[in-house]
């Protein structure tokens, strides 16, 4: 994805999400929201460790689009679990952020929420 297109799509996505959830969304907040969506239990109060688990769920779900993770199933509490199936490339922090933002954009496109 060209940098100009990427920046435009990211800004548009954040603007749409901020219209729904409030100003000042960062990548970590978007990951949390995706984790809540993937958990499928609706919005509620989450404990600190659950918030981290939700972000992990989001990362696994997002990177499953690229063949790094595969959905294994739900546990007895209804939490999704993934297994690693591909080796993640060594990326610096900026490259990691870019990869995750591209994955977020693809996630919303695939969910037909950006059309």
Residue pairs with C-beta under 8 A, 6 or more apart in sequence:
1 9
1 102
6 98
6 101
6 102
6 105
9 105
9 114
10 101
10 105
12 114
13 104
13 105
13 108
13 114
14 25
14 30
16 113
16 114
17 25
17 30
17 33
18 24
18 25
21 29
21 33
27 97
27 100
27 101
27 104
28 55
30 104
31 54
31 55
31 58
31 59
31 62
31 100
31 104
32 51
32 54
32 55
32 58
33 58
34 57
34 58
34 61
34 62
34 104
34 107
35 53
35 54
35 55
35 56
35 57
35 58
35 61
36 42
36 43
36 46
36 54
38 57
38 58
38 61
38 80
39 54
39 57
39 78
39 79
39 80
40 78
41 78
46 54
53 79
57 79
57 80
57 82
59 100
60 69
60 80
60 82
61 69
61 71
61 80
61 82
61 107
62 100
62 103
62 104
62 106
62 107
63 69
63 88
63 103
64 70
64 71
64 82
65 103
65 106
65 107
65 110
66 86
66 103
67 85
67 86
68 84
68 85
68 86
68 87
68 88
69 82
69 83
69 84
69 85
69 86
70 82
70 83
70 85
71 80
71 81
71 82
72 81
72 82
72 83
73 80
73 81
74 80
74 81
75 81
91 99
105 114
108 114
109 115
